[in-house]
């Protein structure tokens, strides 16, 4: 039987031989905990891939005026985010000394260099041009990030959806530069207040976006706590100040208007 006509099996469908050969510890021995460290990060990258796939779908569904399906997909995104946060519990079973047993072998490698994480940030509107410079020109990562940098964000898709639903979104917001940060806007807040007071269907989407914002913040908070308990205030392998840098990334809202209206309702 030729390879192309061989029956599909569990192993062939999932490319298990390739997948299981991809965990390659660098430490001598190797150190027991390095496998866990590699597996967790690889699993994260797979979930990041899936998150991007689903978040792109949410934007497409909003663009196609399919709010129920967009909301359904957002629920899936939120469930994945819960899993991502929960995974940190596993890594927290690793003591500081167990991590130190192989940390030097990471050299300058760090989650800081995860292009898929930056892609998710970009898609959610947290864009920093500087992130592009960390990836070599011509690489898959650089090309993907350049594309995401110039593309509209999920928030833009939502504003356009609101506009098509008849809400008066200022033209300046509908034509805003998608590369710029999402700033709070009193005009958008007035629209959202109206939504919350009289449009339960759209309110549900707003609430799922708040869940998304909160879920992402939860991951950042849990990650920095894990970093503090594992390496204290030491600098990161990626060259930043470590926990001190990570603390600066917590507490920022992705969708500020959705938070600001809370005190006005
Ligand atoms: C023992 C476990 C871990 C430690 C000690 C650790 C430490 C750090 C440190 C110190 C930074 C700051 C950048 C730098 O390296 O200088 C960082 C950033 C980052 N780490 Fe981790 N990390 C751990 C696990 C993870 C895991 C499992 C992931 C999942 C993918 C992850 C994803 C990230 C991301 C995405 C950033 C960039 C965050 C940002 O710039 O906002 N880390 N990590």
Boltz pocket constraint, residues with backbone or C-beta under 6 A from the ligand:
constraints:
  - pocket:
      binder: B
      contacts: [[A, 37], [A, 40], [A, 41], [A, 44], [A, 45], [A, 91], [A, 99], [A, 109], [A, 110], [A, 111], [A, 112], [A, 113], [A, 114], [A, 117], [A, 223], [A, 226], [A, 227], [A, 230], [A, 231], [A, 234], [A, 235], [A, 236], [A, 237], [A, 238], [A, 239], [A, 240], [A, 241], [A, 242], [A, 243], [A, 245], [A, 246], [A, 249]]
      max_distance: 6.0
